[in-house]
C-alpha cells in the first residue's frame, strides 16, 4: 500500500524468502509511530505476519549468560515459562542449528531435572545436540552438569515487576503494624501460590534497590486484579531499608507527584474504590495521592497509608495526635511503642472511613476481612494487596505486566494488564508450610 504515512519503510534485500526470522536493524533512532511498511521478496499479494517483536539494539530484552555460569537468573531477571521459547527463538531463530550444533528435537517443553540450571535455557547435551528447555526447578538446580552437558540460561536484561509482599486480610495470619512481616528478616510463604495468603520475599526482592512500586488489589489471582496504582519512588533504595526493625518511627512520605498509572475495574466513583486504602484518590488532585510508610501517631501506627485519603481530614495525623484515624495497610490502634502489637486493635487492612474511635467494648473503626483484633468492627474484604517492584526504563516506570504465580513469584507472564489507565497522559506509562511465625 501507500507508504506516504509510514514512519519507517523496510524492503528486504534477500533474493529469496528470508525465512521465519527477519532482523531489522536499520530503524533510525527516535522513530515513533504506528505505521511501518515492510516488503518481502516474492510476496506480491499477501504477507502474513504471525508475530512481530520489537527489540532495542542498545538494550536488548534478553541475554544469554555464559555457559554453566549460574544456577538460575538473578531475582527479577527471569524469563517466564510463557515467554521462554520466544526468548530462545531470539537467539537461534527457529533454525535447525545453533552455534554449529544440531537441533536435538522440537522444544522439550517444561521439565524438571536435578542436574542442570533452572529456568529458560538452551541445553546442549553430550552429543552436541541443542534443546530449547524450560526447567521449573521442582527437582533442584545446578550450574554444571556432571556428565558434560552445557546449559546457557536466557535472562532478561531489565528487571521485570517483582513480587515483594502480599497482604491477605483474611488468611488467618496477622499482618498488622506489629507483625514481623513488616520488619523481620525471614521469608514468609504459606502456599505455592504467593497471592493466596500473606507472602514476603525478604531474601530476594526486599534486598534489591528499585525505582517504581506497584500495588495491585486482587482476588488471589494476578490475572484478576481489580485495581492498580504505580508510583515512582522519591529515592532508589531497597524495600528492606523502608521496612525494618528500626523504621517504626520514620513517618516517611516515600513518593511525590502522585501515582504515574492507575487502573480500576470498577471505575473511580465506585464504593469499592472510594473506601479502598490503596485505590482511593481524588481525580481532581492526583498529585496529592502519595504513599507514606511507618506512620506512627499517638499509640497507633499504619505501615502503608495514602497521604491524602488515608485520613478523613486529608492530612495524616501528627506524631502526638491519638485520633485512630489514619487508615491503610498494616494497622494497629493500640501499639504502645516501637513495633509493639495489640491483640484487640490490630488489622491487616483498613478501609477509608470517617472519624472513628477504639472504644470498649467494640471500636467504631472497621478493618477488612477476618484478620482483625477482638475489639474491632469487621467489614467485607475488598481484596488482597500485592506489592511489585521494578526499575525505571529511560526515566519512566515500565508498563505493568501481570506477573505469573506459577513456579516463582518473580517470573512475569506475557499477559498484559488490559484495564485502561485512569490518568490521561501524552507519554505512555511505559517457607513455612504452617502458619508463619511472623505474627
C-alpha positions as CSV (number, residue, x, y, z in Angstrom):
1,X,0.0,0.0,0.0
2,X,0.9,3.7,0.1
3,X,3.9,4.3,2.3
4,X,3.4,8.1,2.5
5,X,2.3,8.0,6.1
6,X,4.7,5.2,7.2
7,X,7.3,6.2,9.8
8,X,9.7,3.6,8.5
9,X,9.9,1.5,5.3
10,X,11.8,-1.8,5.1
11,X,12.4,-3.5,1.8
12,X,14.1,-6.8,2.4
13,X,17.2,-7.2,0.2
14,X,17.2,-11.0,0.2
15,X,16.9,-12.6,-3.3
16,X,14.6,-15.2,-2.0
17,X,12.3,-15.7,1.0
18,X,14.4,-14.6,4.0
19,X,12.9,-17.2,6.4
20,X,10.9,-17.1,9.6
21,X,13.1,-14.5,11.5
22,X,13.9,-11.2,9.9
23,X,16.1,-8.9,12.0
24,X,15.6,-5.3,11.0
25,X,18.5,-3.2,12.3
26,X,18.1,0.0,10.3
27,X,15.3,1.8,12.1
28,X,16.6,5.3,12.8
29,X,16.9,6.3,16.5
30,X,13.9,8.2,17.8
31,X,11.4,6.6,15.3
32,X,8.0,6.8,16.9
33,X,4.7,5.8,15.2
34,X,2.1,3.1,14.4
35,X,2.6,2.6,10.7
36,X,5.5,0.7,9.2
37,X,5.8,-0.6,5.6
38,X,7.5,-3.9,5.1
39,X,8.1,-5.7,1.7
40,X,9.4,-9.2,1.3
41,X,10.8,-10.8,-1.9
42,X,8.3,-12.9,-3.9
43,X,5.4,-11.9,-1.7
44,X,3.5,-9.9,-4.2
45,X,-0.1,-10.2,-2.9
46,X,-0.2,-11.2,0.7
47,X,2.1,-11.1,3.6
48,X,1.1,-13.0,6.8
49,X,2.9,-11.8,9.9
50,X,2.3,-14.2,12.7
51,X,4.2,-12.2,15.3
52,X,6.2,-9.0,15.3
53,X,8.6,-8.4,18.2
54,X,10.4,-5.1,18.7
55,X,13.7,-5.0,20.5
56,X,16.1,-2.2,21.2
57,X,19.6,-3.0,19.9
58,X,21.0,-0.6,22.5
59,X,19.3,-2.5,25.3
60,X,18.1,-6.0,24.0
61,X,15.4,-7.5,26.2
62,X,17.2,-10.9,26.6
63,X,20.7,-12.1,27.0
64,X,22.5,-15.4,27.2
65,X,24.6,-16.0,30.3
66,X,27.9,-17.7,29.9
67,X,27.6,-21.5,29.8
68,X,27.5,-23.2,33.2
69,X,27.9,-19.8,35.0
70,X,24.7,-19.7,37.1
71,X,22.1,-21.9,38.8
72,X,19.3,-19.5,37.7
73,X,18.8,-16.0,36.6
74,X,19.1,-13.2,39.2
75,X,15.8,-12.4,41.0
76,X,13.6,-10.3,38.8
77,X,15.5,-11.1,35.6
78,X,14.0,-14.5,35.0
79,X,12.2,-15.3,31.7
80,X,8.7,-16.5,32.2
81,X,7.7,-20.0,31.2
82,X,5.2,-18.5,28.8
83,X,7.9,-16.3,27.2
84,X,10.7,-18.9,27.2
85,X,10.6,-20.3,23.7
86,X,10.1,-16.9,22.1
87,X,13.1,-15.7,24.0
88,X,15.2,-18.7,22.9
89,X,14.0,-18.2,19.3
90,X,15.6,-14.7,19.5
91,X,19.0,-16.5,19.6
92,X,18.5,-19.4,17.3
93,X,15.8,-18.0,15.0
94,X,13.8,-21.3,14.8
95,X,16.6,-22.8,12.7
96,X,17.9,-26.3,12.8
97,X,21.3,-25.3,14.1
98,X,22.7,-23.1,16.9
99,X,26.4,-22.2,17.2
100,X,27.1,-25.0,14.8
101,X,25.2,-27.6,16.8
102,X,22.2,-29.5,15.5
103,X,18.7,-29.2,17.0
104,X,18.0,-32.3,19.0
105,X,14.3,-32.1,18.6
106,X,11.4,-29.6,18.9
107,X,11.4,-27.7,22.2
108,X,11.5,-30.1,25.1
109,X,8.8,-28.1,26.9
110,X,8.5,-27.7,30.7
111,X,10.6,-30.2,32.6
112,X,12.3,-30.6,35.9
113,X,15.7,-32.1,36.2
114,X,18.1,-32.0,39.2
115,X,21.3,-31.9,37.1
116,X,21.1,-28.6,35.2
117,X,20.1,-24.9,35.7
118,X,16.6,-23.8,36.4
119,X,14.5,-21.5,34.2
120,X,14.7,-20.8,30.5
121,X,17.8,-22.3,28.9
122,X,19.5,-23.6,25.8
123,X,20.7,-27.1,26.7
124,X,23.5,-28.8,24.8
125,X,23.9,-32.5,25.6
126,X,26.9,-34.7,25.4
127,X,26.2,-35.5,21.7
128,X,26.2,-31.8,20.8
129,X,22.5,-31.6,20.2
130,X,20.8,-28.4,21.5
131,X,17.4,-28.5,23.2
132,X,15.3,-25.4,23.9
133,X,14.2,-26.1,27.5
134,X,12.3,-24.7,30.5
135,X,13.2,-26.3,33.8
136,X,10.6,-25.4,36.5
137,X,13.0,-26.1,39.4
138,X,10.9,-28.5,41.4
139,X,13.8,-31.1,41.4
140,X,16.5,-28.6,42.2
141,X,19.1,-26.7,40.2
142,X,22.9,-26.9,39.5
143,X,25.0,-24.7,37.2
144,X,27.3,-27.5,35.9
145,X,26.1,-30.9,34.5
146,X,28.2,-33.9,35.9
147,X,28.4,-35.6,32.5
148,X,29.4,-32.7,30.5
149,X,26.1,-31.2,29.2
150,X,26.1,-27.4,28.9
151,X,23.3,-25.1,29.9
152,X,23.1,-21.4,28.7
153,X,20.5,-19.5,30.7
154,X,18.4,-16.9,29.0
155,X,17.7,-13.9,31.3
156,X,16.0,-10.5,30.9
157,X,18.3,-7.5,30.7
158,X,15.9,-5.3,32.5
159,X,14.3,-6.4,35.8
160,X,10.6,-7.1,35.5
161,X,8.0,-6.3,38.0
162,X,8.9,-8.5,41.0
163,X,6.5,-9.5,43.8
164,X,7.9,-8.4,47.2
165,X,5.0,-8.6,49.5
166,X,1.3,-9.8,49.6
167,X,-1.1,-8.9,52.3
168,X,-4.3,-11.0,52.6
169,X,-6.7,-9.6,55.2
170,X,-8.5,-13.0,55.6
171,X,-5.8,-15.7,55.6
172,X,-5.7,-16.3,59.4
173,X,-2.2,-14.7,59.7
174,X,-1.5,-11.3,61.3
175,X,-0.1,-8.5,59.2
176,X,-0.9,-5.6,61.4
177,X,1.5,-2.9,62.5
178,X,3.3,-5.2,65.0
179,X,3.7,-8.2,62.7
180,X,7.2,-9.2,61.7
181,X,6.2,-9.4,58.1
182,X,6.9,-5.7,58.1
183,X,10.2,-5.7,59.9
184,X,11.6,-9.3,60.2
185,X,14.4,-10.7,58.1
186,X,12.8,-14.0,57.1
187,X,10.8,-15.1,54.0
188,X,7.1,-15.7,54.6
189,X,5.2,-18.2,52.3
190,X,2.3,-20.4,53.2
191,X,1.4,-21.7,49.8
192,X,2.8,-22.5,46.4
193,X,0.7,-19.5,45.1
194,X,2.1,-16.4,46.8
195,X,-1.1,-14.5,46.2
196,X,-3.5,-16.6,48.2
197,X,-2.0,-15.7,51.6
198,X,0.5,-13.3,53.2
199,X,3.8,-13.5,51.4
200,X,7.2,-11.9,51.8
201,X,10.3,-12.4,49.6
202,X,12.8,-11.0,52.0
203,X,15.9,-12.9,50.7
204,X,15.1,-11.8,47.1
205,X,13.0,-8.8,46.2
206,X,13.4,-7.0,49.5
207,X,17.2,-6.7,49.1
208,X,17.2,-5.1,45.6
209,X,17.1,-1.4,45.0
210,X,14.1,-0.3,43.0
211,X,12.6,2.9,41.5
212,X,8.9,2.0,41.0
213,X,6.3,0.5,43.2
214,X,3.0,-1.0,42.0
215,X,0.3,-2.1,44.5
216,X,-2.4,-4.3,43.0
217,X,-5.6,-5.2,44.7
218,X,-6.6,-8.7,43.6
219,X,-8.7,-11.8,44.5
220,X,-5.9,-14.2,44.9
221,X,-5.0,-14.4,41.2
222,X,-2.7,-12.0,39.4
223,X,-4.8,-12.3,36.3
224,X,-7.9,-10.9,38.2
225,X,-6.6,-7.8,39.9
226,X,-9.4,-5.3,40.4
227,X,-7.2,-2.2,40.7
228,X,-3.7,-1.0,40.4
229,X,-1.5,2.1,41.1
230,X,2.1,2.7,40.2
231,X,4.2,5.2,42.0
232,X,7.7,6.5,41.2
233,X,9.7,6.4,44.4
234,X,11.4,9.6,45.6
235,X,14.6,7.7,46.3
236,X,16.1,4.5,44.8
237,X,16.7,2.1,47.7
238,X,15.7,-1.4,48.9
239,X,12.3,-2.4,50.3
240,X,14.2,-3.7,53.4
241,X,15.5,-0.1,54.0
242,X,11.9,1.1,54.2
243,X,10.6,-1.6,56.5
244,X,12.9,-3.0,59.2
245,X,13.4,-3.3,62.9
246,X,14.2,0.4,63.3
247,X,11.8,2.0,60.8
248,X,8.8,2.2,63.1
249,X,9.3,6.0,63.8
250,X,10.1,7.1,60.2
251,X,6.8,8.7,59.2
252,X,8.2,8.8,55.7
253,X,6.4,10.2,52.7
254,X,8.1,8.0,50.1
255,X,6.6,9.3,46.8
256,X,5.7,12.7,45.3
257,X,3.5,13.9,42.5
258,X,1.0,11.1,42.9
259,X,0.7,7.8,41.0
260,X,2.0,7.7,37.5
261,X,-0.5,5.0,36.5
262,X,-3.9,4.0,37.8
263,X,-6.2,1.1,36.6
264,X,-9.6,0.4,38.1
265,X,-12.0,-2.3,37.1
266,X,-14.9,-0.6,38.8
267,X,-14.2,3.0,37.8
268,X,-13.1,5.8,40.0
269,X,-16.6,6.5,41.5
270,X,-17.3,3.0,42.8
271,X,-17.7,2.5,46.6
272,X,-15.1,-0.3,46.3
273,X,-12.6,2.3,45.2
274,X,-13.6,5.2,47.4
275,X,-13.3,3.1,50.5
276,X,-10.1,1.3,49.5
277,X,-7.0,2.2,51.5
278,X,-4.8,2.0,48.4
279,X,-7.0,2.7,45.4
280,X,-8.9,5.7,46.7
281,X,-7.9,9.1,45.1
282,X,-9.3,12.4,44.1
283,X,-9.3,12.7,40.3
284,X,-9.0,16.5,40.5
285,X,-5.9,16.3,42.6
286,X,-3.9,13.1,41.7
287,X,-0.6,14.7,42.6
288,X,-1.6,14.6,46.3
289,X,-2.2,10.9,46.3
290,X,1.2,9.7,47.6
291,X,2.4,6.9,49.9
292,X,3.6,7.3,53.4
293,X,5.4,4.4,55.3
294,X,5.6,3.6,59.0
295,X,3.2,6.4,60.1
296,X,3.2,6.2,63.9
297,X,0.9,8.7,65.7
298,X,-0.1,8.6,69.4
299,X,-0.3,5.0,70.3
300,X,-1.3,4.0,66.8
301,X,0.5,3.0,63.7
302,X,0.0,2.2,60.0
303,X,2.7,0.8,57.7
304,X,1.4,2.0,54.3
305,X,-1.1,4.8,54.0
306,X,-2.2,7.3,51.4
307,X,-1.1,10.9,52.3
308,X,-4.5,12.4,51.3
309,X,-7.2,9.8,51.5
310,X,-5.6,7.9,54.5
311,X,-7.2,10.4,56.9
312,X,-10.7,11.8,56.7
313,X,-9.3,15.4,57.0
314,X,-7.0,15.0,54.1
315,X,-3.9,15.3,56.3
316,X,-2.2,12.5,58.2
317,X,-2.1,12.8,62.0
318,X,0.7,14.5,63.8
319,X,3.0,12.3,66.0
320,X,1.2,13.2,69.2
321,X,-2.3,13.0,67.9
322,X,-4.0,9.9,69.2
323,X,-7.1,10.0,67.0
324,X,-7.2,6.4,65.5
325,X,-7.9,8.0,62.1
326,X,-5.1,7.0,59.7
327,X,-6.2,4.0,57.7
328,X,-4.1,1.9,55.4
329,X,-2.3,-1.5,55.4
330,X,-0.6,-2.9,58.5
331,X,-2.6,-1.1,61.2
332,X,-2.8,-1.1,65.0
333,X,-4.8,1.3,67.2
334,X,-3.0,0.3,70.4
335,X,0.7,0.0,69.8
336,X,2.3,1.4,72.9
337,X,5.8,1.7,71.5
338,X,8.1,0.7,68.6
339,X,6.9,-2.4,66.8
340,X,4.5,-3.5,69.6
341,X,1.3,-5.2,68.6
342,X,-2.0,-5.5,70.3
343,X,-4.5,-8.4,70.2
344,X,-7.6,-6.1,70.3
345,X,-6.9,-3.5,67.7
346,X,-4.6,-4.8,65.0
347,X,-5.9,-5.2,61.5
348,X,-4.1,-6.1,58.2
349,X,-6.1,-3.8,56.1
350,X,-8.4,-0.9,56.9
351,X,-10.9,1.0,54.8
352,X,-11.2,4.7,54.2
353,X,-13.7,5.9,56.8
354,X,-14.8,8.9,58.8
355,X,-13.8,9.8,62.3
356,X,-13.8,6.6,64.4
357,X,-12.6,5.6,67.9
358,X,-11.2,2.5,69.5
359,X,-13.6,2.3,72.4
360,X,-14.9,-0.6,74.6
361,X,-16.5,-3.0,74.1
362,X,-16.3,-2.7,70.3
363,X,-14.5,0.1,68.3
364,X,-16.3,2.0,65.7
365,X,-13.2,1.7,63.5
366,X,-13.5,-1.0,60.8
367,X,-11.0,-3.5,59.5
368,X,-11.3,-5.5,56.3
369,X,-11.9,-9.3,56.4
370,X,-11.2,-11.6,59.3
371,X,-7.6,-10.7,60.3
372,X,-8.6,-8.1,62.8
373,X,-8.4,-7.6,66.6
374,X,-11.0,-8.7,69.1
375,X,-12.4,-5.2,69.6
376,X,-12.7,-4.0,66.0
377,X,-15.7,-4.0,63.8
378,X,-15.3,-6.1,60.7
379,X,-16.3,-5.2,57.1
380,X,-16.1,-7.1,53.9
381,X,-12.7,-7.9,52.4
382,X,-12.2,-5.7,49.4
383,X,-9.2,-7.8,48.2
384,X,-5.6,-8.7,48.9
385,X,-2.8,-6.3,48.2
386,X,0.3,-7.3,46.2
387,X,3.4,-5.1,46.2
388,X,5.6,-5.3,43.0
389,X,8.9,-3.6,42.5
390,X,10.7,-2.5,39.2
391,X,13.5,-0.4,37.8
392,X,12.9,2.6,35.7
393,X,13.4,2.3,31.9
394,X,14.5,5.5,30.2
395,X,13.5,7.6,33.2
396,X,9.9,6.2,33.5
397,X,8.3,3.3,35.3
398,X,7.8,0.3,33.0
399,X,4.4,-0.8,31.8
400,X,2.9,-3.1,34.4
401,X,2.5,-6.7,33.2
402,X,0.5,-9.1,35.3
403,X,3.1,-11.5,36.9
404,X,2.6,-15.2,36.8
405,X,2.0,-17.1,40.1
406,X,3.4,-20.3,38.6
407,X,6.8,-21.7,39.9
408,X,8.2,-18.4,41.1
409,X,6.8,-15.1,42.4
410,X,9.2,-13.1,40.4
411,X,8.5,-14.7,37.0
412,X,6.3,-12.4,34.8
413,X,3.6,-13.6,32.5
414,X,3.2,-12.4,28.9
415,X,-0.4,-11.4,29.6
416,X,-0.5,-7.6,30.0
417,X,-2.9,-5.8,32.2
418,X,-5.8,-4.8,29.9
419,X,-7.6,-2.2,32.1
420,X,-7.4,1.3,30.8
421,X,-5.4,3.9,32.7
422,X,-7.4,6.4,34.6
423,X,-4.7,9.0,34.1
424,X,-4.6,10.6,30.6
425,X,-1.0,11.3,29.6
426,X,0.8,12.4,26.5
427,X,3.6,10.0,27.3
428,X,2.6,6.3,27.7
429,X,3.4,4.8,31.1
430,X,5.6,2.8,29.7
431,X,8.7,-21.1,53.7
432,X,6.8,-22.1,56.2
433,X,4.1,-24.6,55.4
434,X,2.3,-24.0,58.7
435,X,1.0,-20.5,59.7
436,X,4.1,-18.3,59.7
437,X,5.8,-17.2,62.9
438,X,5.9,-13.6,61.8
439,X,2.7,-12.6,63.6
